[in-house]
Structures are given as C-alpha cells and as structure tokens.
C-alpha cells in the first residue's frame, strides 16, 4: 500500500482544481452557445449582459466556439450609418452547433422515413409529416386558445411551447408592430427535415391552423439558414375556426 505524500496530495488537489475550472468553463461555453442559437444574430456585448459575464470572458468563449466551428460571426450593417469604425459583429450558430445541442431521435427517424418512402413513395412521407403536425396541433391547441384573440400573445405562446420542446424558439416583434416573427434557433430533427422538406411544410401549415391566420416561412435551418423564421401578421382578425 502506497502512502500519499504531502507532495502527491498537493498535486492531486491542484489537478482537481484544474478539472473543476475546466468543467465550469465548458458549462459556461455551453450557455453561450445555447443563447447564440436561441437569439442570434447577437453581439458579444449583449451576450455578456444576458449571461452576467465580463466582455473578456464572453470573447474568450466566442474565440473557442469559432475555432471549433460552432458559431459564425457576421458584420452587422444597419440601415443608418454608424459613422467611422468597424461594423458591430454578431454571432449565429453554425450547422455543427445543432449536433452539439443534440438531435434526439433524428438518425432513427431518418432511417424510418427512408423505409416509408421506399415502401409507399412520396405520399407516405406527406402522410407522416401531416400526422406529426396534427399531433403538434393537438398538443398546443389549448394553450394557444387560452391566449385569446390577440395574435401577438398567440405567437408568444407558440414560441414558448416550441422552446419547451427543444426548438430554442423566440417571438420577435417586427418594427412597426404589424407582425411577429417566431424564430426557431434549433431543430431536433434537422437532418430529417433536410432530407424531407415535407416536414417543414406541414409544420408551417400547423402554425397557420393554430394561430388562425396565414403565416409565411421566410427561412429554414434545413435550407442552410441560421434560424427557421415564420412571419405572422398580427393586425388582422383570426379565423373563426382557429384552434
């Protein structure tokens, strides 16, 4: 039996401290990544404010995430000129970030859908997509109906429900108050949607049914954008048959 010496105990303690710091850094970096996916494009200053971190800490994590290919930086060029100086940089999640955040049963679902397509053709894929969207409508209908006829409130509720299901969703008012855009920063079945866009189309129809107005999908992760964006007009009456 080896008796630990004072020197070995000191080394073990220092090793444990280093491991604890590394674990804390990884946890904080994961928080930074998740917020970028949810709210991107977002600046380093906004990340620091929301996460209560120093600017130096945020930039350290951003440097690591960029080097790993998890996030991408874009120059933010506003309509009004900022004057001299470089444009502000804002960050969005890269495609690899979705693997980092998890895709649940995506690979198994993709294999199953390929089998459905081989057996039943495109009609089988459409039927599956519609059944999945019908299930979403059934789960969300009561909560959205409880939001009343205010379309902004209904859109906000939709975003909250999607966020709870892992879509990193937010509701973002359009300047002028004429619309709200529901943005989904993550898709748990992204690889499936890339191969079978019928899922995105059926989901858009489900949103329209739930909200009671025609909605428009402006961008999707499956087509290479950094976020799925659904445009929802909020200044028109909802349909009487809305859920």
Backbone as CSV, one residue per row, in Angstrom:
resi,resn,N_x,N_y,N_z,CA_x,CA_y,CA_z,C_x,C_y,C_z
1,UNK,0.844,-1.193,0.000,0.000,0.000,0.000,0.882,1.248,0.000
2,UNK,0.607,2.144,-0.935,1.393,3.363,-1.041,0.749,4.466,-0.215
3,UNK,1.526,5.069,0.652,1.011,6.152,1.490,1.221,7.483,0.766
4,UNK,0.150,8.230,0.511,0.301,9.509,-0.195,1.219,10.450,0.571
5,UNK,2.112,11.069,-0.134,2.986,12.065,0.468,2.316,13.433,0.404
6,UNK,2.871,14.383,1.135,2.338,15.742,1.103,2.412,16.308,-0.305
7,UNK,3.499,15.954,-1.026,3.659,16.468,-2.393,2.602,15.897,-3.326
8,UNK,2.336,14.576,-3.198,1.340,13.954,-4.085,-0.058,14.470,-3.790
9,UNK,-0.360,14.727,-2.496,-1.676,15.274,-2.152,-1.848,16.671,-2.737
10,UNK,-0.760,17.451,-2.729,-0.822,18.795,-3.315,-1.080,18.715,-4.815
11,UNK,-0.401,17.777,-5.483,-0.597,17.610,-6.938,-2.031,17.191,-7.238
12,UNK,-2.559,16.236,-6.431,-3.940,15.786,-6.640,-4.921,16.938,-6.445
13,UNK,-4.685,17.753,-5.411,-5.576,18.874,-5.153,-5.534,19.884,-6.294
14,UNK,-4.350,20.152,-6.800,-4.213,21.097,-7.906,-4.864,20.547,-9.169
15,UNK,-4.734,19.241,-9.370,-5.369,18.614,-10.539,-6.883,18.721,-10.450
16,UNK,-7.422,18.462,-9.261,-8.869,18.571,-9.062,-9.346,20.006,-9.312
17,UNK,-8.564,20.975,-8.878,-8.943,22.373,-9.071,-8.943,22.731,-10.555
18,UNK,-7.932,22.247,-11.274,-7.869,22.498,-12.730,-9.065,21.863,-13.425
19,UNK,-9.396,20.618,-13.034,-10.543,19.932,-13.641,-11.843,20.683,-13.354
20,UNK,-11.989,21.199,-12.140,-13.204,21.924,-11.776,-13.337,23.202,-12.596
21,UNK,-12.210,23.902,-12.779,-12.229,25.133,-13.582,-12.587,24.807,-15.035
22,UNK,-12.001,23.725,-15.567,-12.283,23.331,-16.946,-13.751,22.971,-17.123
23,UNK,-14.317,22.272,-16.143,-15.728,21.897,-16.214,-16.628,23.124,-16.175
24,UNK,-16.269,24.088,-15.327,-17.054,25.315,-15.236,-16.976,26.111,-16.542
25,UNK,-15.779,26.151,-17.139,-15.602,26.847,-18.411,-16.462,26.195,-19.495
26,UNK,-16.471,24.859,-19.529,-17.256,24.146,-20.537,-18.746,24.414,-20.354
27,UNK,-19.197,24.464,-19.095,-20.611,24.747,-18.821,-20.985,26.154,-19.270
28,UNK,-20.120,27.114,-18.971,-20.387,28.495,-19.376,-20.373,28.614,-20.888
29,UNK,-19.441,27.947,-21.548,-19.371,27.998,-23.004,-20.632,27.397,-23.626
30,UNK,-21.159,26.344,-22.995,-22.409,25.752,-23.489,-23.566,26.743,-23.350
31,UNK,-23.583,27.514,-22.259,-24.616,28.547,-22.085,-24.498,29.617,-23.170
32,UNK,-23.261,30.011,-23.482,-23.042,30.998,-24.547,-23.560,30.459,-25.877
33,UNK,-23.227,29.209,-26.178,-23.654,28.601,-27.447,-25.172,28.530,-27.544
34,UNK,-25.820,28.099,-26.467,-27.273,27.951,-26.491,-27.962,29.307,-26.677
35,UNK,-27.417,30.347,-26.069,-28.023,31.662,-26.220,-27.826,32.191,-27.634
36,UNK,-26.686,31.913,-28.235,-26.453,32.325,-29.626,-27.437,31.618,-30.552
37,UNK,-27.626,30.319,-30.342,-28.568,29.564,-31.172,-29.989,30.103,-30.994
38,UNK,-30.342,30.453,-29.766,-31.698,30.917,-29.484,-31.957,32.326,-29.995
39,UNK,-30.983,33.239,-29.813,-31.238,34.652,-30.069,-30.418,35.242,-31.216
40,UNK,-29.528,34.462,-31.810,-28.676,35.009,-32.862,-29.456,35.542,-34.047
41,UNK,-28.910,36.559,-34.734,-27.605,37.181,-34.522,-27.580,38.007,-33.229
42,UNK,-26.516,37.847,-32.453,-26.403,38.536,-31.170,-24.952,38.955,-30.965
43,UNK,-24.760,40.142,-30.399,-23.421,40.683,-30.214,-22.778,40.152,-28.940
44,UNK,-21.464,40.294,-28.854,-20.745,39.885,-27.652,-21.204,40.694,-26.444
45,UNK,-21.475,41.981,-26.655,-21.919,42.834,-25.550,-23.265,42.367,-25.003
46,UNK,-24.177,41.976,-25.901,-25.484,41.501,-25.463,-25.357,40.158,-24.747
47,UNK,-24.487,39.304,-25.236,-24.245,38.028,-24.554,-23.737,38.259,-23.134
48,UNK,-22.783,39.186,-23.000,-22.226,39.473,-21.677,-23.304,39.987,-20.736
49,UNK,-24.186,40.840,-21.256,-25.247,41.412,-20.416,-26.228,40.329,-19.977
50,UNK,-26.658,39.497,-20.896,-27.664,38.489,-20.572,-27.119,37.386,-19.661
51,UNK,-25.847,37.074,-19.797,-25.263,35.987,-19.016,-24.525,36.481,-17.777
52,UNK,-24.487,37.792,-17.596,-23.801,38.393,-16.453,-22.333,37.968,-16.418
53,UNK,-21.684,38.096,-17.569,-20.271,37.778,-17.701,-19.508,39.026,-18.119
54,UNK,-18.200,39.002,-17.922,-17.390,40.104,-18.414,-17.231,39.987,-19.925
55,UNK,-16.950,41.106,-20.577,-16.728,41.087,-22.024,-15.556,40.182,-22.378
56,UNK,-14.524,40.212,-21.543,-13.344,39.379,-21.802,-13.699,37.898,-21.759
57,UNK,-14.530,37.506,-20.794,-14.933,36.098,-20.678,-15.738,35.661,-21.895
58,UNK,-16.676,36.514,-22.315,-17.503,36.172,-23.473,-16.638,36.026,-24.717
59,UNK,-15.729,36.949,-24.920,-14.889,36.897,-26.118,-13.978,35.676,-26.098
60,UNK,-13.546,35.258,-24.915,-12.738,34.041,-24.816,-13.544,32.834,-25.270
61,UNK,-14.787,32.758,-24.813,-15.632,31.632,-25.218,-15.986,31.711,-26.700
62,UNK,-16.214,32.911,-27.212,-16.525,33.062,-28.629,-15.349,32.619,-29.498
63,UNK,-14.150,32.953,-29.071,-12.962,32.537,-29.817,-12.878,31.019,-29.902
64,UNK,-13.154,30.354,-28.766,-13.133,28.892,-28.743,-14.225,28.313,-29.626
65,UNK,-15.428,28.860,-29.505,-16.552,28.346,-30.297,-16.331,28.559,-31.790
66,UNK,-15.745,29.699,-32.151,-15.431,29.940,-33.570,-14.383,28.947,-34.054
67,UNK,-13.345,28.708,-33.260,-12.282,27.793,-33.681,-12.805,26.364,-33.827
68,UNK,-13.848,26.028,-33.053,-14.462,24.690,-33.138,-15.512,24.614,-34.240
69,UNK,-15.803,25.742,-34.882,-16.810,25.750,-35.931,-18.234,25.718,-35.429
70,UNK,-18.440,26.071,-34.139,-19.778,26.037,-33.549,-20.575,27.307,-33.837
71,UNK,-19.891,28.442,-33.969,-20.569,29.703,-34.241,-19.870,30.420,-35.386
72,UNK,-20.603,31.359,-35.991,-20.057,32.174,-37.073,-20.312,33.636,-36.758
73,UNK,-19.364,34.480,-37.103,-19.505,35.915,-36.874,-19.899,36.600,-38.177
74,UNK,-20.799,37.572,-38.056,-21.245,38.349,-39.216,-21.174,39.824,-38.870
75,UNK,-20.807,40.620,-39.848,-20.801,42.064,-39.645,-22.223,42.585,-39.709
76,UNK,-22.623,43.319,-38.694,-23.962,43.905,-38.631,-23.913,45.285,-39.263
77,UNK,-24.553,45.428,-40.422,-24.560,46.706,-41.132,-25.969,47.285,-41.064
78,UNK,-26.225,48.228,-40.169,-27.568,48.788,-40.021,-27.934,49.687,-41.191
79,UNK,-29.242,49.979,-41.293,-29.710,50.872,-42.363,-29.090,52.247,-42.203
80,UNK,-29.097,52.761,-40.978,-28.479,54.060,-40.720,-26.989,53.873,-40.521
81,UNK,-26.188,54.769,-41.067,-24.747,54.658,-40.947,-24.321,54.887,-39.501
82,UNK,-23.322,54.090,-39.080,-22.832,54.189,-37.724,-21.732,55.245,-37.592
83,UNK,-21.272,55.747,-38.726,-20.135,56.650,-38.681,-18.860,55.850,-38.875
84,UNK,-17.757,56.390,-38.466,-16.488,55.700,-38.643,-16.387,54.499,-37.710
85,UNK,-15.459,53.616,-38.076,-15.269,52.425,-37.250,-15.806,51.183,-37.927
86,UNK,-15.414,50.038,-37.382,-15.838,48.768,-37.955,-17.295,48.474,-37.595
87,UNK,-18.028,47.765,-38.486,-19.391,47.355,-38.138,-19.373,46.426,-36.930
88,UNK,-20.430,46.478,-36.141,-20.524,45.576,-34.991,-20.622,44.140,-35.493
89,UNK,-20.017,43.212,-34.748,-20.071,41.803,-35.134,-21.157,41.112,-34.326
90,UNK,-21.936,40.288,-35.007,-22.957,39.495,-34.335,-22.752,38.034,-34.682
91,UNK,-23.187,37.175,-33.764,-22.876,35.754,-33.867,-24.143,34.926,-34.055
92,UNK,-24.008,33.893,-34.881,-25.092,32.939,-35.105,-24.524,31.539,-34.940
93,UNK,-25.406,30.586,-34.680,-24.971,29.203,-34.565,-24.655,28.615,-35.927
94,UNK,-23.552,27.894,-36.024,-23.196,27.195,-37.254,-23.928,25.857,-37.312
95,UNK,-23.865,25.213,-38.464,-24.585,23.945,-38.630,-24.150,22.910,-37.602
96,UNK,-22.863,22.886,-37.276,-22.362,21.884,-36.328,-22.879,22.103,-34.912
97,UNK,-23.374,23.314,-34.620,-23.891,23.583,-33.275,-25.094,22.714,-32.966
98,UNK,-25.838,22.332,-33.981,-27.051,21.543,-33.743,-26.712,20.120,-33.321
99,UNK,-25.587,19.605,-33.807,-25.128,18.301,-33.326,-24.692,18.414,-31.873
100,UNK,-24.059,19.539,-31.521,-23.622,19.769,-30.145,-24.814,19.815,-29.193
101,UNK,-25.918,20.429,-29.635,-27.088,20.559,-28.784,-27.964,19.312,-28.797
102,UNK,-27.695,18.408,-29.718,-28.453,17.157,-29.748,-29.555,17.184,-30.787
103,UNK,-29.787,16.036,-31.415,-30.843,15.907,-32.412,-31.786,14.761,-32.074
104,UNK,-31.804,14.393,-30.807,-32.743,13.390,-30.299,-32.720,12.126,-31.162
105,UNK,-33.896,11.789,-31.718,-34.025,10.537,-32.444,-33.860,10.740,-33.936
106,UNK,-33.164,11.782,-34.365,-33.127,12.169,-35.773,-32.642,11.045,-36.688
107,UNK,-31.546,10.371,-36.323,-30.999,9.355,-37.210,-31.956,8.175,-37.364
108,UNK,-32.585,7.769,-36.265,-33.543,6.671,-36.342,-34.756,7.078,-37.177
109,UNK,-35.211,8.328,-36.979,-36.364,8.804,-37.749,-36.038,8.877,-39.232
110,UNK,-34.811,9.306,-39.561,-34.415,9.404,-40.965,-34.425,8.027,-41.623
111,UNK,-33.917,7.030,-40.908,-33.921,5.668,-41.446,-35.344,5.169,-41.643
112,UNK,-36.223,5.476,-40.673,-37.623,5.046,-40.784,-38.311,5.715,-41.959
113,UNK,-38.058,6.998,-42.162,-38.688,7.718,-43.277,-38.184,7.221,-44.626
114,UNK,-36.909,6.891,-44.671,-36.387,6.320,-45.915,-37.101,5.012,-46.240
115,UNK,-37.388,4.223,-45.204,-38.111,2.969,-45.421,-39.540,3.235,-45.877
116,UNK,-40.182,4.250,-45.262,-41.534,4.620,-45.672,-41.553,5.049,-47.134
117,UNK,-40.558,5.856,-47.523,-40.503,6.338,-48.906,-40.312,5.180,-49.878
118,UNK,-39.459,4.235,-49.504,-39.227,3.073,-50.373,-40.483,2.232,-50.527
119,UNK,-41.271,2.160,-49.451,-42.458,1.303,-49.475,-43.679,2.001,-50.049
120,UNK,-43.875,3.287,-49.683,-45.116,3.985,-50.021,-44.919,5.191,-50.933
121,UNK,-43.688,5.536,-51.220,-43.439,6.679,-52.095,-43.606,8.010,-51.370
122,UNK,-43.654,9.090,-52.152,-43.769,10.432,-51.576,-45.055,10.601,-50.767
123,UNK,-46.118,9.912,-51.175,-47.384,10.035,-50.452,-47.234,9.576,-49.003
124,UNK,-46.411,8.573,-48.784,-46.195,8.090,-47.432,-45.470,9.116,-46.573
125,UNK,-44.511,9.850,-47.176,-43.786,10.890,-46.449,-44.728,12.030,-46.085
126,UNK,-45.565,12.430,-47.041,-46.521,13.513,-46.789,-47.489,13.117,-45.681
127,UNK,-47.956,11.882,-45.713,-48.882,11.409,-44.677,-48.204,11.433,-43.306
128,UNK,-46.947,11.025,-43.243,-46.219,11.047,-41.973,-46.054,12.483,-41.472
129,UNK,-45.665,13.397,-42.378,-45.465,14.794,-41.994,-46.759,15.407,-41.485
130,UNK,-47.867,15.105,-42.157,-49.161,15.647,-41.731,-49.584,15.078,-40.381
131,UNK,-49.325,13.801,-40.156,-49.680,13.191,-38.876,-48.855,13.807,-37.746
132,UNK,-47.585,14.074,-38.016,-46.728,14.697,-36.997,-47.219,16.099,-36.665
133,UNK,-47.625,16.853,-37.688,-48.119,18.209,-37.463,-49.478,18.199,-36.779
134,UNK,-50.313,17.214,-37.095,-51.603,17.088,-36.403,-51.383,16.848,-34.911
135,UNK,-50.365,16.065,-34.589,-50.060,15.807,-33.179,-49.593,17.089,-32.494
136,UNK,-48.813,17.907,-33.215,-48.360,19.182,-32.651,-49.551,20.100,-32.387
137,UNK,-50.472,20.169,-33.337,-51.674,20.989,-33.159,-52.452,20.522,-31.936
138,UNK,-52.622,19.217,-31.790,-53.381,18.682,-30.664,-52.722,19.040,-29.329
139,UNK,-51.372,19.012,-29.281,-50.666,19.320,-28.034,-50.728,20.803,-27.687
140,UNK,-50.684,21.672,-28.705,-50.556,23.107,-28.472,-51.893,23.852,-28.449
141,UNK,-52.943,23.246,-28.971,-54.185,23.979,-29.230,-54.758,24.660,-27.996
142,UNK,-54.854,23.946,-26.897,-55.490,24.520,-25.702,-54.710,25.724,-25.171
143,UNK,-53.397,25.608,-25.121,-52.571,26.703,-24.598,-52.673,27.939,-25.488
144,UNK,-52.689,27.749,-26.795,-52.770,28.899,-27.701,-54.170,29.503,-27.664
145,UNK,-55.204,28.670,-27.574,-56.565,29.195,-27.459,-56.717,30.022,-26.189
146,UNK,-56.036,29.624,-25.122,-56.119,30.353,-23.854,-55.503,31.745,-23.953
147,UNK,-54.688,31.975,-24.973,-54.078,33.301,-25.163,-55.066,34.301,-25.745
148,UNK,-56.247,33.844,-26.140,-57.265,34.747,-26.663,-57.071,35.070,-28.128
149,UNK,-57.676,36.179,-28.567,-57.641,36.550,-29.979,-56.465,37.459,-30.334
150,UNK,-55.675,37.850,-29.350,-54.522,38.707,-29.606,-53.432,37.869,-30.287
151,UNK,-53.145,38.190,-31.546,-52.205,37.375,-32.303,-50.779,37.466,-31.773
152,UNK,-50.424,38.599,-31.214,-49.087,38.714,-30.621,-48.958,37.755,-29.438
153,UNK,-50.001,37.679,-28.628,-49.991,36.762,-27.484,-49.991,35.311,-27.954
154,UNK,-50.731,35.028,-29.008,-50.763,33.660,-29.541,-49.389,33.259,-30.088
155,UNK,-48.733,34.203,-30.787,-47.404,33.925,-31.330,-46.394,33.713,-30.203
156,UNK,-46.498,34.518,-29.149,-45.607,34.377,-28.000,-45.810,33.014,-27.347
157,UNK,-47.057,32.587,-27.230,-47.345,31.276,-26.638,-46.797,30.160,-27.510
158,UNK,-46.950,30.302,-28.824,-46.397,29.298,-29.737,-44.890,29.172,-29.548
159,UNK,-44.203,30.313,-29.450,-42.749,30.290,-29.260,-42.381,29.608,-27.942
160,UNK,-43.125,29.886,-26.895,-42.844,29.268,-25.591,-43.034,27.746,-25.653
161,UNK,-44.064,27.294,-26.342,-44.319,25.866,-26.471,-43.216,25.185,-27.283
162,UNK,-42.800,25.825,-28.368,-41.722,25.276,-29.188,-40.410,25.223,-28.401
163,UNK,-40.157,26.274,-27.626,-38.937,26.298,-26.812,-38.924,25.139,-25.821
164,UNK,-40.070,24.863,-25.229,-40.167,23.758,-24.271,-39.932,22.405,-24.942
165,UNK,-40.202,22.339,-26.245,-39.983,21.107,-26.998,-38.591,21.030,-27.613
166,UNK,-37.708,21.980,-27.269,-36.326,21.899,-27.710,-35.972,22.642,-28.973
167,UNK,-36.842,23.579,-29.410,-36.592,24.299,-30.663,-35.888,25.640,-30.467
168,UNK,-35.522,25.985,-29.234,-34.840,27.263,-28.952,-35.571,28.415,-29.636
169,UNK,-36.881,28.491,-29.427,-37.724,29.440,-30.154,-37.951,30.726,-29.366
170,UNK,-38.077,31.823,-30.109,-38.416,33.129,-29.541,-39.395,33.819,-30.468
171,UNK,-40.179,34.748,-29.912,-41.087,35.582,-30.703,-40.498,36.981,-30.774
172,UNK,-40.284,37.498,-31.979,-39.613,38.780,-32.159,-40.529,39.732,-32.927
173,UNK,-40.976,40.817,-32.284,-41.843,41.780,-32.971,-41.120,42.430,-34.152
174,UNK,-41.847,42.621,-35.226,-41.325,43.330,-36.392,-41.518,44.825,-36.167
175,UNK,-40.516,45.664,-36.480,-40.675,47.106,-36.303,-41.946,47.619,-36.965
176,UNK,-42.677,48.469,-36.259,-43.947,48.966,-36.758,-45.142,48.236,-36.184
177,UNK,-44.893,47.100,-35.539,-45.956,46.376,-34.858,-46.935,45.656,-35.753
178,UNK,-46.580,45.449,-37.031,-47.538,44.819,-37.948,-47.421,43.295,-37.953
179,UNK,-46.345,42.786,-37.394,-46.127,41.342,-37.443,-45.202,40.912,-36.313
180,UNK,-45.200,39.604,-36.083,-44.265,38.972,-35.159,-43.595,37.837,-35.925
181,UNK,-42.311,37.659,-35.694,-41.619,36.537,-36.303,-41.236,35.536,-35.214
182,UNK,-41.702,34.309,-35.379,-41.303,33.232,-34.478,-40.047,32.597,-35.066
183,UNK,-38.959,32.662,-34.300,-37.666,32.165,-34.768,-37.284,30.919,-33.981
184,UNK,-36.969,29.855,-34.694,-36.547,28.596,-34.083,-35.051,28.431,-34.345
185,UNK,-34.255,28.593,-33.290,-32.808,28.532,-33.461,-32.255,27.133,-33.547
186,UNK,-33.045,26.143,-33.162,-32.587,24.758,-33.192,-33.720,23.876,-33.682
187,UNK,-33.352,22.814,-34.382,-34.346,21.840,-34.838,-33.889,20.453,-34.414
188,UNK,-34.624,19.788,-33.522,-34.226,18.456,-33.060,-34.219,17.409,-34.171
189,UNK,-34.910,17.679,-35.281,-34.952,16.715,-36.387,-34.386,17.351,-37.650
190,UNK,-33.327,18.146,-37.498,-32.790,18.905,-38.624,-32.390,18.014,-39.791
191,UNK,-31.661,16.932,-39.519,-31.193,16.071,-40.605,-32.360,15.420,-41.344
192,UNK,-33.427,15.159,-40.617,-34.622,14.597,-41.246,-35.268,15.646,-42.160
193,UNK,-35.390,16.874,-41.657,-36.009,17.943,-42.437,-35.195,18.288,-43.678
194,UNK,-33.860,18.176,-43.567,-33.020,18.436,-44.739,-33.327,17.445,-45.857
195,UNK,-33.563,16.203,-45.475,-33.841,15.162,-46.473,-35.301,15.150,-46.903
196,UNK,-36.191,15.612,-46.018,-37.625,15.547,-46.292,-38.275,16.891,-45.950
197,UNK,-38.223,17.865,-46.865,-38.785,19.202,-46.589,-40.282,19.194,-46.332
198,UNK,-40.936,18.073,-46.596,-42.367,17.976,-46.296,-42.643,18.233,-44.816
199,UNK,-41.684,17.918,-43.957,-41.876,18.159,-42.523,-41.986,19.652,-42.232
200,UNK,-41.143,20.451,-42.882,-41.202,21.912,-42.693,-42.515,22.478,-43.233
201,UNK,-42.930,21.985,-44.380,-44.169,22.477,-44.992,-45.372,22.157,-44.105
202,UNK,-45.414,20.942,-43.574,-46.528,20.554,-42.711,-46.503,21.340,-41.403
203,UNK,-45.315,21.612,-40.880,-45.206,22.391,-39.650,-45.721,23.809,-39.865
204,UNK,-45.415,24.385,-41.017,-45.904,25.736,-41.321,-47.428,25.754,-41.369
205,UNK,-48.027,24.735,-41.984,-49.498,24.653,-42.015,-50.061,24.506,-40.610
206,UNK,-49.358,23.770,-39.757,-49.816,23.607,-38.372,-49.802,24.946,-37.640
207,UNK,-48.760,25.751,-37.850,-48.695,27.071,-37.222,-49.869,27.926,-37.675
208,UNK,-50.173,27.881,-38.973,-51.294,28.660,-39.500,-52.607,28.219,-38.871
209,UNK,-52.790,26.907,-38.726,-54.016,26.387,-38.115,-54.119,26.809,-36.655
210,UNK,-53.025,26.731,-35.935,-53.032,27.086,-34.517,-53.294,28.566,-34.290
211,UNK,-52.702,29.406,-35.123,-52.790,30.852,-34.917,-54.039,31.459,-35.541
212,UNK,-54.583,30.785,-36.541,-55.805,31.299,-37.162,-55.571,32.339,-38.236
213,UNK,-54.347,32.432,-38.744,-54.020,33.352,-39.843,-53.040,32.662,-40.777
214,UNK,-52.954,33.181,-41.989,-51.949,32.680,-42.921,-50.581,33.146,-42.456
215,UNK,-49.635,32.224,-42.344,-48.270,32.575,-41.949,-47.335,32.246,-43.105
216,UNK,-46.157,32.849,-43.074,-45.194,32.642,-44.160,-43.848,32.239,-43.581
217,UNK,-43.309,31.144,-44.067,-41.981,30.702,-43.640,-40.945,31.427,-44.490
218,UNK,-40.135,32.261,-43.840,-39.156,33.080,-44.554,-37.804,32.392,-44.687
219,UNK,-37.471,31.543,-43.739,-36.165,30.875,-43.758,-36.253,29.599,-42.945
220,UNK,-35.392,28.636,-43.283,-35.358,27.390,-42.525,-33.915,26.937,-42.322
221,UNK,-33.688,26.294,-41.203,-32.396,25.681,-40.951,-32.086,24.610,-41.992
222,UNK,-33.122,23.907,-42.429,-32.932,22.821,-43.386,-32.403,23.319,-44.724
223,UNK,-32.618,24.600,-45.027,-32.109,25.177,-46.273,-30.834,25.984,-46.059
224,UNK,-30.218,25.804,-44.903,-28.924,26.422,-44.671,-28.923,27.746,-43.954
225,UNK,-30.105,28.248,-43.555,-30.147,29.490,-42.794,-29.772,29.207,-41.339
226,UNK,-29.492,30.269,-40.579,-29.080,30.052,-39.191,-30.270,29.903,-38.250
227,UNK,-31.490,30.087,-38.777,-32.684,30.022,-37.942,-33.892,29.761,-38.845
228,UNK,-34.916,29.089,-38.304,-36.206,28.981,-39.001,-37.040,30.201,-38.607
229,UNK,-37.519,30.938,-39.577,-38.274,32.161,-39.303,-39.659,32.076,-39.916
230,UNK,-40.677,32.255,-39.076,-42.064,32.248,-39.540,-42.657,33.632,-39.293
231,UNK,-43.122,34.260,-40.361,-43.683,35.618,-40.316,-45.185,35.527,-40.050
232,UNK,-45.625,36.217,-38.983,-47.027,36.136,-38.549,-47.627,37.539,-38.513
233,UNK,-48.566,37.856,-39.384,-49.225,39.165,-39.310,-50.103,39.229,-38.069
234,UNK,-50.100,40.360,-37.375,-50.848,40.443,-36.118,-51.920,41.528,-36.134
235,UNK,-52.141,42.157,-37.258,-53.122,43.233,-37.337,-54.381,42.834,-38.111
236,UNK,-54.601,41.541,-38.254,-55.789,41.082,-38.948,-56.548,40.136,-38.020
237,UNK,-57.868,39.992,-38.212,-58.648,39.096,-37.339,-58.265,37.645,-37.557
238,UNK,-58.339,36.844,-36.496,-58.072,35.434,-36.657,-59.291,34.747,-37.238
239,UNK,-59.079,33.599,-37.882,-60.198,32.840,-38.434,-61.041,32.272,-37.315
240,UNK,-62.316,32.158,-37.534,-63.232,31.665,-36.505,-62.994,30.190,-36.185
241,UNK,-62.403,29.447,-37.156,-62.178,28.013,-36.918,-60.829,27.734,-36.317
242,UNK,-60.102,28.802,-35.876,-58.763,28.610,-35.324,-58.835,27.805,-34.037
243,UNK,-57.788,27.020,-33.798,-57.746,26.184,-32.591,-57.653,27.038,-31.343
